[in-house]
Amino acid sequence: MRALLLVLDSVGCGPAPDSATYGDTGANTLGHIFAAQPELNLPALFSLGLWKILTNDVFDARSRGTIGSFGRMRERSAGKDSTTGHWEIAGAILDKPFATFTEFPVELVKAIQRDAKVEFIGNYPRSGTTILEELGAEHLSTGKPILYTSADSVLQIAAHEEIVPRKRLYEICRIARRHADPLRIGRVIARPFVGKPGKFERTSGRHDFSMVPPRTVLHAIAETGMRVEGVGKVNDLFGGSGITHSIPTASNVEGLTAIDQLWTDGADGLIFANLVDFDVLYGHRRDVPGYAKALWAFDTWLAGFLPRCEEEDLLIVTADHGNDPTFRGTDHTREEVPLMVFYGGLSLALGTRSTFADVAATLAEFFRLRQKWPVGESFITLQQRHVKTYFHRG
């Protein structure tokens, strides 16, 4: 009984109905990438219904031969960050968004500095690369870690690995996490880097310290004795809660390699993976060709993976939010996300789902948990209704 839940970080498919509230009217990550890169061909994703999701054009060659079920999902939670999206996918819907700041309160900064015995520079919103250009040299000369944020609910602390070793940076971030909880800051992120002024480079030592979510379907699956493997930043996003084992990764390639290894061992349970390159390397940096190339590379891997899925296995491919690389700014975009399901040999139109939590409800039914998940509707239930209707008509 194997399931793979694969989140393509930031791969949205068009504006959500409330996108204007977030200043994201017109954002469309996949739509604008295809418009800018019309030669982009993703046959494996098209076989799971991606082109139908994007265009509703059932006559286009890219819509033919669909072997999976397909649709869209709308986020019910307030926000457009990775933590909120992943938590809702796992069945925890947030009525109140995480807090965002353009400058962290003096009381918070002083408390962290006091307990961590440090002094920060910065404390304003910037992209990760820009903040190093602006404050990297000062950090090298003073030894003071760089504190900054973004449009997301994140408190980020950057430090050169030769000035502040990773272990020490993580210690500072753990202290910051404790103080950030009362303010509902979604993530504290350690951002180690190396290099010299003009040539700074962030390393693979990034580590996210997230708030701990309420009970999710991950807990329910783990309680049956089955594994819940977190691949990539999944473990960080859930604060380790509900995850039985974690494989951190530094790239999409490492994530896909980990999935291959876990799938090969054939153990029962859930593999929950996040592929972060789409967001970090291409969405935030507004790199359309790079984003397209990353999609093509994933599609190539997917083409080889699909034949390894047996009829009783469950594969769900989706996203957590958008990050349109053609849009203004460098932040996430409030979008619907694609939903592609490979299970039971069926190809059904799943429509537009009203919550990401439909994934949690599906996992609960797939793993035959004792209780139905309290929010969301299972895709499997919809498929079973279709099969019953088909045979009844026959």
C-alpha positions, 0 to 999 in steps of 0.5 A: 500500500504505497502512496507518493504525494509530490508537491511541485513547489510554486507550480500554480495554474492561474489566479484564485478567485480571491487573488485580488485580495493578495494583489495577484490579479492576473498571475498565472505561473504555468500559463505564462511560462507556456506563453513565453516558452511555447516549445515547452513539451511535457508529455508525462504531465500531459498524460496525467491531464495537465493540458486539460487543466490549463486549457480545457481543450480536449481536442488538442493533441496534448490532451489525448491519451490521458491516463490519470484523473485531473483537476484544480484545487483552491486553497481555503486557508488564508495566505500564499506561503509554503507552510499554509499550503502544505498544512492544508494539503495534509488536512489542517485548514487555517482560518487566520493567516500567519503574521507578516512584517516589514520590520520585526518588533523591537521587543522580539529582536531584543529578546532573541539577541538577549537569549542567543547572545548576538546582535543583528544587522538588517531587519527589513524585507529583501530577497535572499541574494539582494540582502547579501549584496547589501549587508554581506560585507558588513556582516564579514567585518562585524560578525553580526548575523543578518536578519531579514524577511519577505512578503511571506511569514518568515524570519530569516537569519543569514550568516557566513559559514566561516563567521558563524558555523552552521551549528551556531546559526541553527542554535540562534534560529531555534531560540528565534523560533521560540520567540516567534511562536506567540507572534504566529510567524510561520517559519524561521529560516537559517540561511548560511552562505559562503564567498566574498563580497560580490561573489556570495553564494548561499549553501545547501545548509538552509534549515527551516524551523516551522511552527508545529501544526495541529493534527494532520492526516500524517499523524493518523497514517503514522499511528497505524505503524506505516511510514510517513517519509518526508522528502525535501523541506517537508519535515521542516514545514511540519516541524517534524510533526507526523513524519516518521523519517526525513530525507533533506535534499538540496535540489530537485535532483536529490529529491527525485533520487530519494523518491526513487530509492524509497519507492524501490524498497516497496514499504507500505506508507506515504512518501511526501515530497517537495521539489523546491527548485521551481520556487527558490531558483526560478520563481523568486528569481523570475527566471522563466527559461530556468523554470521551463527547463526545470519542468522539462527535467521533472517531466523526463523523470516522471515519464520513467517513474509512471511505469513503476507504479502498480494499479493499487499504488496512489500518485498525487502531483500538485502544488502549494501556491504559485510564483509566476516568474513573469509577474511583478515583484519576487513573491509568491502568487495566490493561485489555484494549483493543478491536481493530477492523480494516477490511481486505479487505471482511471481517467476522470475530470475531478473539477475544481476542488474547494480545498487542498484538504481533499488530498488529506481525505483521499489519503485517509481513504486510501490507507483505510484509516478508521475514521474519515478525515473531517475536512475535504472529499476523497477523490477515491470516493468520486472514482468509485461512484464513477465506476459504479455508475459505469457498470450500472449503465452497462 
